[in-house]
């Protein structure tokens, strides 16, 4: 068998594997629209967060964030920044272009996702699976309401399949994602972000600490806060834990912000 044939055979086997049965990173995002409100929730190995937007159908009238679990002790302070970023903003203008790096990027992404689905008539759920590295290989998959929209195989940090992303990396997917539309585009962007975050699952505490203040990619990583950052919550392993992501988050949210009332 030639090297190319071996590679194709290996890719075929990857596509057959049930990633939900493999050890690795998990992320669940759920959006629940209601009358005058929309709530987006996220939990993965490193984070447990939620954002509720109250709106009048056109504009955000209140932003209610929750940081229940995050890697760093100062992450909850970013909640006030999110409130200032989006309160009073038109739902159509709640986009990733609004001061994302000054915010907790995960809360910011939740606010954007919530606004995009504020007028939906039913809940929406995404589940992301990223396998632990098997040598140089990872499998990356996202499901929307149980249906797989994207499944990528990555080798040595480069996407190897399917063919339309082959040769790209997670950080060079921007143009390809922009070429997509609707739910495929949204899912691809969510899978890209989650797959980058998934690296944190296999990093040591020393490696995570070394990243603080180097790239000002979020609220906690701004250089002026580097001296204040300390570890807060340890990662969880949902691929080996009976507890499921988002279990109990509504109770935690209600304890802080009360019931929806919508």
C-alpha positions as CSV (number, residue, x, y, z in Angstrom):
1,X,0.0,0.0,0.0
2,X,1.4,3.4,-1.0
3,X,1.8,6.3,1.5
4,X,-1.2,8.1,-0.1
5,X,-3.3,4.9,0.2
6,X,-2.4,4.5,3.8
7,X,-3.3,8.1,4.5
8,X,-6.7,7.8,2.8
9,X,-7.3,4.5,4.7
10,X,-6.4,6.2,8.0
11,X,-8.7,9.1,7.3
12,X,-11.5,6.7,6.5
13,X,-11.1,5.0,9.8
14,X,-11.1,8.4,11.6
15,X,-14.5,9.2,10.0
16,X,-16.0,6.0,11.3
17,X,-14.9,6.5,14.9
18,X,-17.5,7.5,17.4
19,X,-15.9,10.6,18.9
20,X,-18.4,10.7,21.8
21,X,-16.9,7.5,23.1
22,X,-13.4,8.8,22.9
23,X,-11.5,10.6,25.7
24,X,-11.2,14.3,25.0
25,X,-12.6,17.8,25.4
26,X,-16.3,18.5,25.5
27,X,-18.2,21.8,25.1
28,X,-21.9,22.3,25.1
29,X,-23.6,25.5,24.1
30,X,-27.3,26.0,24.6
31,X,-29.5,29.0,23.6
32,X,-33.0,29.4,25.0
33,X,-35.1,32.3,23.6
34,X,-38.1,33.6,25.3
35,X,-40.4,36.6,25.3
36,X,-38.1,39.6,25.6
37,X,-35.2,37.5,26.7
38,X,-32.6,35.1,25.3
39,X,-30.2,33.1,27.4
40,X,-27.0,31.4,26.1
41,X,-25.1,29.0,28.2
42,X,-21.7,27.3,27.8
43,X,-19.8,24.7,29.7
44,X,-16.6,22.9,28.8
45,X,-13.6,21.4,30.6
46,X,-12.3,24.9,31.6
47,X,-15.5,27.1,31.7
48,X,-19.0,27.3,32.9
49,X,-20.8,30.6,32.0
50,X,-24.1,32.1,30.9
51,X,-25.4,35.3,29.5
52,X,-29.0,36.5,29.4
53,X,-30.0,39.4,27.2
54,X,-33.2,41.3,27.9
55,X,-34.4,43.1,24.8
56,X,-37.4,45.0,23.4
57,X,-37.3,43.1,20.1
58,X,-34.8,45.5,18.5
59,X,-32.3,46.6,21.2
60,X,-30.6,45.1,24.3
61,X,-32.0,46.7,27.4
62,X,-30.1,44.6,30.0
63,X,-27.1,42.2,30.0
64,X,-27.0,39.6,32.8
65,X,-23.8,37.5,32.8
66,X,-22.7,34.6,35.0
67,X,-19.2,33.3,35.5
68,X,-19.6,30.1,37.5
69,X,-16.3,28.5,36.6
70,X,-13.2,29.8,34.8
71,X,-9.4,29.2,34.9
72,X,-8.4,32.5,36.4
73,X,-9.4,34.4,39.6
74,X,-10.0,37.7,37.8
75,X,-12.3,36.3,35.1
76,X,-15.5,37.2,36.9
77,X,-14.4,40.9,36.9
78,X,-15.0,40.8,33.1
79,X,-18.8,40.6,33.7
80,X,-19.0,44.4,34.2
81,X,-17.1,44.9,30.9
82,X,-19.7,42.8,29.0
83,X,-22.6,44.8,30.5
84,X,-21.0,48.0,29.3
85,X,-20.2,46.6,25.9
86,X,-23.7,45.5,24.9
87,X,-26.3,47.3,27.0
88,X,-28.3,49.6,24.7
89,X,-26.9,48.1,21.5
90,X,-29.2,47.0,18.7
91,X,-29.5,43.2,18.5
92,X,-28.2,43.3,14.9
93,X,-25.1,45.1,16.1
94,X,-24.2,42.6,18.9
95,X,-21.2,41.2,16.9
96,X,-17.7,39.9,17.4
97,X,-16.3,43.2,16.3
98,X,-17.2,44.9,19.6
99,X,-14.1,45.1,21.9
100,X,-13.9,41.3,22.1
101,X,-10.3,41.2,23.4
102,X,-11.2,43.6,26.2
103,X,-13.9,41.2,27.4
104,X,-13.9,37.7,28.6
105,X,-14.0,36.2,25.1
106,X,-16.3,33.4,26.1
107,X,-19.0,35.7,27.7
108,X,-18.6,37.9,24.6
109,X,-19.2,34.9,22.3
110,X,-22.2,33.9,24.3
111,X,-23.7,37.4,24.0
112,X,-23.2,37.3,20.2
113,X,-24.7,33.9,19.9
114,X,-27.7,34.9,22.1
115,X,-28.4,38.0,20.0
116,X,-28.2,36.0,16.8
117,X,-31.0,33.7,18.1
118,X,-33.0,36.2,20.1
119,X,-36.0,35.9,17.7
120,X,-35.9,32.1,17.4
121,X,-39.0,30.1,18.4
122,X,-37.2,27.1,20.0
123,X,-34.0,26.2,21.9
124,X,-30.8,25.5,20.1
125,X,-27.9,23.2,21.3
126,X,-24.4,22.7,20.0
127,X,-22.1,19.9,21.2
128,X,-18.4,20.0,20.5
129,X,-16.1,17.0,20.7
130,X,-12.3,17.2,20.4
131,X,-10.4,14.0,20.9
132,X,-7.3,13.9,23.0
133,X,-4.2,13.8,20.8
134,X,-3.4,10.3,19.5
135,X,0.2,10.9,18.5
136,X,-0.2,13.9,16.2
137,X,-3.8,13.4,15.4
138,X,-7.0,14.9,16.7
139,X,-10.6,14.6,15.6
140,X,-12.8,17.7,15.9
141,X,-16.6,17.5,15.6
142,X,-19.6,19.7,16.2
143,X,-23.3,18.7,16.3
144,X,-26.3,21.0,16.1
145,X,-29.4,19.6,17.8
146,X,-27.8,16.2,17.5
147,X,-26.9,16.5,13.8
148,X,-23.2,16.5,12.8
149,X,-22.4,19.6,10.7
150,X,-18.6,19.5,10.7
151,X,-16.0,16.8,11.4
152,X,-12.4,17.6,10.8
153,X,-9.2,15.5,11.2
154,X,-6.1,17.4,12.3
155,X,-2.5,16.1,12.0
156,X,0.5,17.9,13.4
157,X,-1.7,21.0,13.8
158,X,-2.8,21.0,10.1
159,X,-6.3,20.0,9.0
160,X,-6.1,16.9,6.8
161,X,-9.7,16.2,6.0
162,X,-12.3,16.8,4.7
163,X,-10.8,18.0,1.4
164,X,-12.2,21.6,1.5
165,X,-10.2,22.4,4.7
166,X,-7.2,20.2,4.0
167,X,-3.9,22.1,4.4
168,X,-5.5,24.8,6.5
169,X,-4.9,25.3,10.3
170,X,-7.4,26.4,12.9
171,X,-6.0,29.9,12.8
172,X,-6.1,30.2,8.9
173,X,-9.8,29.1,8.5
174,X,-11.2,32.6,8.5
175,X,-11.6,32.9,4.7
176,X,-13.1,29.4,4.4
177,X,-15.5,30.0,7.2
178,X,-16.5,33.3,5.6
179,X,-17.4,31.4,2.4
180,X,-20.0,29.4,4.3
181,X,-23.6,30.5,5.1
182,X,-26.1,30.1,7.8
183,X,-25.9,27.3,10.3
184,X,-22.8,25.8,8.6
185,X,-20.9,29.1,9.1
186,X,-22.0,29.5,12.7
187,X,-21.1,25.9,13.5
188,X,-17.7,26.1,11.8
189,X,-16.8,29.2,13.8
190,X,-17.9,27.6,17.1
191,X,-15.9,24.5,16.3
192,X,-12.8,26.5,15.4
193,X,-12.9,28.5,18.7
194,X,-13.6,25.4,20.8
195,X,-10.8,23.4,19.2
196,X,-8.3,26.1,20.0
197,X,-9.5,26.2,23.6
198,X,-9.3,22.4,23.8
199,X,-5.5,22.7,23.9
200,X,-5.8,24.0,27.4
201,X,-7.0,20.6,28.5
202,X,-3.6,19.0,27.9
203,X,-1.5,22.0,29.1
204,X,0.3,21.9,32.4
205,X,-0.3,24.6,35.0
206,X,3.1,26.0,34.2
207,X,2.3,26.2,30.5
208,X,-1.0,27.9,31.2
209,X,0.7,30.4,33.6
210,X,3.3,31.2,31.0
211,X,0.6,32.3,28.6
212,X,-0.7,35.1,30.9
213,X,0.1,38.6,29.6
214,X,1.9,37.3,26.5
215,X,-0.9,37.7,24.0
216,X,-3.6,40.3,25.1
217,X,-6.4,38.1,23.7
218,X,-8.9,38.5,26.5
219,X,-9.7,40.5,29.7
220,X,-7.5,38.3,31.9
221,X,-4.6,38.3,29.6
222,X,-4.2,42.1,29.3
223,X,-0.6,43.0,30.3
224,X,-1.7,45.4,33.1
225,X,-3.5,42.5,34.8
226,X,-0.8,39.9,34.6
227,X,0.4,40.5,38.1
228,X,-3.1,40.0,39.5
229,X,-3.9,36.7,37.8
230,X,-3.9,33.5,39.7
231,X,-5.5,30.1,39.2
232,X,-9.2,29.8,40.3
233,X,-10.9,26.7,39.1
234,X,-9.3,23.4,37.8
235,X,-10.4,21.8,34.6
236,X,-13.0,19.0,34.6
237,X,-13.1,15.9,32.4
238,X,-16.5,15.4,31.0
239,X,-15.5,12.5,28.8
240,X,-14.8,10.5,32.0
241,X,-17.4,12.1,34.4
242,X,-21.0,11.1,35.0
243,X,-21.9,14.8,35.4
244,X,-23.0,16.3,32.2
245,X,-22.1,19.9,31.0
246,X,-24.6,22.6,32.0
247,X,-26.0,20.4,34.8
248,X,-27.2,22.8,37.5
249,X,-26.3,26.0,35.7
250,X,-29.9,27.3,35.6
251,X,-30.0,27.1,39.4
252,X,-26.7,29.0,39.7
253,X,-27.9,31.6,37.3
254,X,-31.3,32.1,39.1
255,X,-29.5,32.5,42.4
256,X,-27.7,35.5,41.0
257,X,-30.2,37.0,38.5
258,X,-33.5,35.5,39.4
259,X,-36.0,33.8,37.0
260,X,-36.5,35.1,33.5
261,X,-40.0,36.6,34.0
262,X,-40.4,36.3,30.3
